[in-house]
């Protein structure tokens, strides 16, 4: 092994450790945001609700595909979201056998509050970063995420 190869391996292990820490931090934030959004909402349900906002109106199959979650888990969480008054269904105009998921006015109102909280949290965490550093970080995250063949 050359010194460069060894140094590169150490860098890769450091990156993996950093990503693992980021994943743990993200899970913790997701739990906190889900609880703040609606105390009865599980993190999985919050993830699904956020995807409904992103894809609205959305079919359950799209949610499954985009999140990688199990069909039965998505179905259960959609039921919870409907029971909590956060999601409505409407007929799919392209396929009468299918329904589309849309956020309710209550969900819209709570999501706007949550977006402000998230922005404030990240503003606090990244407040000392320059605009160039933020742009570079964002671009590198996009590039890294786009490189995942499973995504």
C-alpha positions in Angstrom: 0.0 0.0 0.0 1.3 3.4 -0.8 1.1 6.3 1.6 -1.5 8.0 -0.7 -3.7 5.0 -0.7 -3.5 4.7 3.0 -4.3 8.4 3.4 -7.2 8.1 1.0 -8.5 5.1 2.9 -8.4 7.1 6.2 -10.2 10.0 4.5 -12.9 7.6 3.2 -13.3 6.1 6.7 -13.6 9.6 8.1 -16.2 10.5 5.6 -18.2 7.3 6.5 -18.0 8.2 10.2 -19.2 11.7 9.5 -22.1 10.5 7.4 -23.0 8.0 10.2 -23.0 10.9 12.7 -25.1 12.9 10.2 -27.6 10.0 9.9 -27.9 9.8 13.7 -28.4 13.5 14.0 -31.0 13.4 11.2 -33.0 10.7 12.9 -33.0 12.6 16.1 -34.1 15.8 14.3 -36.8 13.8 12.5 -38.2 12.5 15.8 -38.2 16.0 17.3 -39.8 17.6 14.2 -42.5 14.8 14.0 -43.3 15.3 17.7 -43.5 19.1 17.4 -45.6 18.8 14.3 -48.2 16.6 15.9 -47.5 14.7 19.2 -49.2 11.5 18.0 -47.2 11.5 14.7 -44.5 8.9 14.3 -41.3 9.9 12.4 -42.3 7.6 9.6 -45.6 9.3 9.3 -43.9 12.7 9.2 -41.6 11.5 6.5 -44.6 10.3 4.5 -46.4 13.6 5.1 -43.4 15.6 3.9 -43.3 13.4 0.7 -47.0 14.1 0.2 -46.2 17.9 0.4 -43.4 17.4 -2.1 -45.4 15.3 -4.6 -48.9 16.6 -4.0 -51.2 15.3 -5.1 -49.4 12.0 -4.7 -50.3 8.3 -5.1 -49.4 5.9 -2.4 -47.2 4.1 -4.9 -45.1 7.3 -5.4 -44.7 7.6 -1.7 -43.5 4.0 -1.5 -41.1 4.5 -4.4 -39.7 7.8 -3.1 -39.2 6.8 0.5 -38.3 3.1 0.1 -40.7 2.3 2.8 -42.8 -1.0 3.0 -46.2 -0.8 1.4 -48.0 -1.9 4.6 -46.1 0.7 6.7 -47.1 3.5 4.2 -50.7 2.3 4.2 -50.8 2.3 8.1 -49.3 5.7 8.3 -51.6 7.2 5.6 -54.5 5.9 7.8 -53.0 7.7 10.8 -52.5 10.9 8.8 -56.1 10.8 7.7 -57.3 10.1 11.2 -55.3 13.0 12.5 -56.9 15.3 9.9 -53.6 15.9 8.1 -54.3 14.2 4.8 -57.3 13.9 2.5 -57.8 11.7 -0.5 -59.3 12.7 -3.8 -60.0 10.6 -6.9 -57.2 10.3 -9.4 -58.6 11.9 -12.6 -56.4 9.7 -14.7 -57.3 6.4 -13.0 -60.7 6.1 -11.3 -59.5 3.1 -9.3 -56.8 5.1 -7.6 -56.8 7.9 -5.0 -54.5 10.9 -4.6 -53.2 12.1 -1.3 -53.2 15.8 -0.5 -52.4 17.7 2.7 -55.3 19.4 4.6 -55.4 23.0 5.6 -54.4 21.9 9.1 -51.3 20.2 7.7 -50.5 23.2 5.5 -50.7 25.5 8.6 -48.6 23.2 10.8 -46.0 22.6 8.0 -45.5 26.4 7.5 -44.7 26.6 11.2 -42.4 23.6 10.9 -40.6 25.1 7.9 -39.9 28.2 10.0 -38.5 26.1 12.8 -36.3 24.1 10.5 -35.0 27.3 8.9 -34.3 28.8 12.3 -32.6 25.6 13.5 -30.3 25.5 10.4 -29.7 29.3 10.6 -28.5 28.8 14.1 -26.4 25.8 13.3 -24.8 27.3 10.1 -25.0 30.9 11.2 -21.3 31.5 11.0 -20.8 29.9 7.6 -20.2 32.3 4.7 -22.6 32.3 1.7 -19.9 30.6 -0.4 -19.5 27.9 2.2 -23.3 27.3 2.3 -23.5 27.2 -1.5 -20.5 24.7 -1.6 -22.0 22.5 1.1 -25.4 22.5 -0.6 -23.9 21.6 -4.0 -21.7 18.9 -2.5 -24.7 17.4 -0.7 -26.7 17.4 -4.0 -23.8 15.8 -5.8 -23.3 13.2 -3.1 -27.0 12.3 -3.0 -27.3 12.2 -6.8 -24.5 9.6 -6.9 -26.5 7.0 -4.9 -27.7 4.4 -7.4 -30.4 3.3 -4.9 -32.0 6.8 -4.8 
